Amino acid sequence: MKGPCVESTKNEDRKEEAMVTERPAEVLEAGNYWTTDSDSDLETEGTHGLGELIRDTLYLESCQAHSVVPVSCFLRQASASELNLRHRGLGPQGAQALVSTLTSNPYIKRLDLRDNGLFGTGAEALADVLSKNSSISDVDLSENKLGVAGFQAICRALALNPAVQKMQLAGNDLEEQAAQHLADLLMVHTGLKSLDLSYNQLNDLAGETLGPALAENTGLTELNLSWNHLRGPGAVVLARSLEANIFLKILDISYNGFGDPGASAVGEALKANNVLEELNMSNNRISRVGALRLGLGLQVNQTLKILIVSRNPIRSEGCFGLLKSVRNNTSSALELLDFSDIQVNREFEELASSVKVILPGLCIKTGAFKNKEWLPAFKPSPPASVPK
């Protein structure tokens, strides 16, 4: 079933083309409509409608030149502050058809092109838009298989445009080769505040490359690296970058392979870091030993508000150790300690009760309660009588 934003029908195309050809003089007369520096011109009654006509004309001509079907959803949204074209199947050619119109569009603030099969060619075309349009501040290019070349083009474009503050690049199969381009971007772009690189294939070598850049970055406040392959030495290097970073407030490194060495490095970083507020380390192969080392940071950290360590094999003993570290820190700012899907015992429950007296605002999430002493003994049922 098609949604409200669908590709234009042939009849709609004919109507728009007829409207364009009826007023060619007006189109020529307003040829520089979007390149004017006067804000008042954009607000003049009548001129706004003429500008939309020019925009639509440029887009329809570009679609014809690239042999793609125009997207009516774009024609209806192009003057809006948010352009949502996700799941439209644009492809590289469709992205190229948008370039001439998007480059000079002064209205758009958020551009959503998630899941459009852009690949490297489409990404390179859109890079031209991102390098020139200073009104765009929020971009979603997730699930587009950008490739290294496409990702490199996007990074170079962002380096030229400090206006972009939020970038989503999840699910683009980015590997260690892309890490260097990202590291170069993080070293120069101070305007980028939020970056989503989840569901990619960044590995331990990528972590070693990104770590030093993250330590020096002076812009990012939110970073999502969940569902990657960060592990081993790379995870340790990345974790240590938190010691020097003084801007990052939200970090999601869940569903990686940090393990005990990575957890230990995070614990050491938390001793020095006084900015981070939210940390998600769920499903990272952290054992009881790693949890205890992570707790060393919680004993002194005064800014962390949310810590998620769910779905790790830390067992009840690891949960107990982390909670004990929080109890020993009279300046702890923790509001949520998430042990979801981890079974705890009676000893942990007793500690949790005492901690809530000291920190009444702390929410503690756990899995099912488990205590062998409270479990009923197993008694086999008597065999059913067999009727004679």
N, C-alpha and C positions, 0 to 999 in steps of 0.2 A: 504494500500500500504506500502510495506517495504522500509525503507530508505537504504542508502549506507552501513550502518553498521548493518548487519543482522547476525543471527546465522549461523554458517558454515553448508554447505550441507554435505551429506554423502561422496560425492566424494572428497571434500576438506579435510575432516577428514582423509580419506584413504591416500591421498597424503602426508599429514603432518606426519601421523604415519609411512608411508614407509620411509620418509626422516629421521625420528628418528632412525628406526631400521637399516638403512643402515650404520650408523656410530656410533655404540655403543662404540668403543674404544675412539673416540674423546670425547664423553660425559663423560666417566669415567675419562679421562685424565684431563678434565677441571672442575672437580667437585667443586672446590673452586673458581670458576671464579668471582662470585659476592661478595665474602667475602675477597678478597685481598685488602690490604691497598694502593696499588700502583696505582696512577692515570694514569701513563703511560701505565699500562697493559690494561686499558679500552680503550685506544686510539690506541693500536697496530693493524695494519692491519691484518685481518684474524681472530684475536681473538674476535673481536666484533661480527662477524657472528656466531662464535662458541658459544658465550655467548647467543645469541638469540635462537640458537638451544636448548641449555640447558633450557632456560626459557620456551620455548614452550613445551618441553618434560615434565617439571615439571607440567605445567598447564594442559596438556592433561591427564597425569597420575592422577592428583588431581581430575579432572572432572570425570574420570572413577571411582575413589574411592568414590566420593560423589554422583554418579549416576545422573550427570547433563550433559546437552549438552554444549560443548565448545562454547564460543562466539567468532566468527571470528574477531569481532570488537576489542576485547582485543588483539588478536594475532597481529593485524596490528598496534596497538598503544602503545604496552608495552614498547617501547624504546623512546617514545615521552615524552616531559616534561609535557604534559597535557593528562590525561587519562579520556575520556568522555564516560561513560557507563550509562548515564541516560536513564530511561524508557526501560531498557533491560529485566525486569522481572527476575532478578537474583534469588531472594528469599534467604532464609537463607543458603541453600545448595550451591547455586551459589557463595555466598559471602565467604563461607568456602573454596571453590575450589580456590579462588583468593589469599588466605592468603599466602601460601608458596611462590608464585611468587612476590607478592607486598612487602613482608617484606624485601627482599634483593634487590629490584629494586633501583639502584642509580640514575636513570634518572628522575623519576617522581617528579614533583613539585606540580601539582594540580590534585586532585582526585575528580571526579564528579560522584556520585552514587545516584543522586536524583531519587526518585520514582522507587524503586526496590523491595518493599515489604520485606525489610530486617528483620524487627521485632527485638525483643531482642536478639535472637540467632545469627542473622547475625551481629548485632551491636557488640556483645561480641567478635565475630571472628575478625572483623575489628579493634577492640580496640587493639588487639595484634599487628597489623600492625602499628597503630598510635603510639604505645608506643616504637617501635623499629626502625622504618624508619625515620631517621632524615633529609631526603631530602624533605619530603612532608611538604609544608607550607600552602596549601590552600585546604580545604575539604568541600564538599557539600553532606550532608546526609539528606537533606530535604525530606519530604513526604515519610517516611519509617516506621512510626508507631513503633518507637524504644521502647517505653514503659519505665518505671522507671528503670528496671534492665539494659536495653540496654543503656540508657542515663547515668546511673551511671558508666557503664564500659567505655564509651567514655570519661567521665570527668576524670576518674582515669588515662586513657591512656594519655590524654592531659597534665595532671599534671606531667607526666614523660617525656614529650617531648616538650621542650620550642621552638622547631623549627616551630610548627604550629602557623601561624599568623592570618589566616582567617578561620572561622568556620560557616557554614550555617546549621541550624537545624530547619528550618521553617516547619510548618505543621506536627508535630510529636505527637500531642495530649498530650503535656507535661502539667502536672498539678502541684499543689502546692507541691506534694511529690518530684518532680524533682528540686524544687527551692533550697533545702538544698545542693544537690550535686553541683549545679551550683555555689552557694555561696562559697562552699569550694574551687572550682576551681578558682574563681575570687580572692580569697585571696592569692593564691600561684603562679598562672600563670601570669608572667609579659610579656611574649612574644606574647600573644594573643592580636591582635590589632582590629580585626573586628569580631563581633558576631551577627548573625541573628537568633532571636527566634520568629519571627513573625508567625501569624496564629497558635498559640498554645492556651492553656487554663490556662495560669498563672493568678491567681485571686488575691484578696486583701491580703490573707495570704502569697502568694508568694511574693508580693510586700514588705511586712514587713520583709521577710527573705532576699530578695535581696538588699534592701536599704543599710544596714550597710556594706555589702560586696562591693557594688559599690562605696561607700564612701571611702573605703580603697584600692580599686584596683588601681594599678599603671601601667597598660598596655593598657587597652582598649581605642581606640580613636573613635570607631564607634560602636553603639549599636542600634539594631532594635528590639523593643518590640511591634510593631504595631499589631493590630488585636488579642488582648488578652482580659482578663477580669480584668484588673487592675483598681481598684476603691476603694472608701472609704479610711479607714486609711492606707491601703497598698499603695495606690497611693500617699498619703501625705508623707509617709516614704520614698518612692522611690524618690519623687521630692526633698525632703530635702537633699538627698545624693549628689545632685549637688553642694551644698554649699562647701563640702569638697573635691570633686573629682577635680583633677587638670590635668587630661589627656584627658578626653572625649571631642571630638570636634563635633561629629554628633550624635544626639539622635532622634529616631523616636518612639514616643509613641502614634501615631494616632490610631483611632478606638479602644479606650478603654473607661473607664468611669471616668476620673479624676474629672470632674465636677468643681464646683466653689472652693471647698476646695483644690483640687489638683492644680488648676490654681493659687490659692493664694500662695501655697507652692512653686510653680515654680517661681512665681514673687519674693518671698523672696530670693530664691536661686540665681536668676540672679543678685541680688544686690552684692553678694559676689563672684560669679563665674566669672573668667576672662579668661576662656579657650574655653567654648562652642561657636561654630560658626554656627551650624545649628540645629534647633529645629522644629519638626513637631508635632503639637498638634491638628490636624484636627479631627473633629467628636469625641469630648470628652464631650459632654453635658455641655459645658461651656456657662453660660448666660452672660448678660451684666455686672452683679456684678463681676463675675469671671474675665472677660476681664479687668475691671478697676483695679482689684488687680494685675493681671499679668502686667499691664502697669506700676505699681510702680517699678518693676524691670527694665523695659525698660528705665526709666528715668535716671538710673545711669550706666547701663551695657555698656561696651565699646568694646566687642568682638563679640557679636552675629551679624551674617551677614544675616541669613535667618530665618524667623519666619513664620510658616504656621499655621493658625487657621481657615481654611476654614471649612464649614459644621458644624458650631457651632451656637446655637441660641443666638448669642450675639447682633443681630440686628444692625441697623445703629449706635445707641448710643454707643454700645460697640466698634465698629470699630473706631468711632470718638475719644473715650477715649484712645484707644491704640495709634492711630496716634498722638494724642496730646502729649502723653508721649514721643514719639520719637522726636517730634518737640522741646520739652523742654530739650532734651539731646544734647548738642552741641558736645559731643564726641561719638555720636552713630555711629556704624559701619554697620548698617543695609543696605543691598542691595536689599532685597526682603521682602515685607510684603504682605502675601497672605490671602485675605479675600474671595476667590472664593466661589460662590454659596450663598453669603450673600448680600442681597439687601441694598443699601446705598441711602441716600437722598442728597438733594442739599447742605445742610450744610457740610456734609462730603466731597463732591466734592470741595467745596470752600477751606476747610482746606487742602485737598490733593494738590491743586494747590499752596497754599502758602508754604507747606512743600517742594515741589519739587524745589522751588527757593532756599531754604536753603540746601537741600540735593539733588542735581540734579542727582546723581547716584542711587537714591532709586526707585525701581520698586514697584508699588502698584497694586495688582490685586483685583478686586471686582466682585460682581455679577451684575445683571441688575440694572440700575439706577431707583430709585423710588421716585416720588414726586407727591403727590395728586394734587397739584396746577397745574401741567403741564398735567394731564390726561384729555382728552376730556370728556365732559359730555355725559352720555349715553342717546341716543335718540332712542326710539323704532321705528322700521321700520313700515311704514303704511301697513295695511293689503292688501294683493294682491286682486285685483278685481276679482270677480267671474263672469265668462262669463255667460251670460244668454242663 
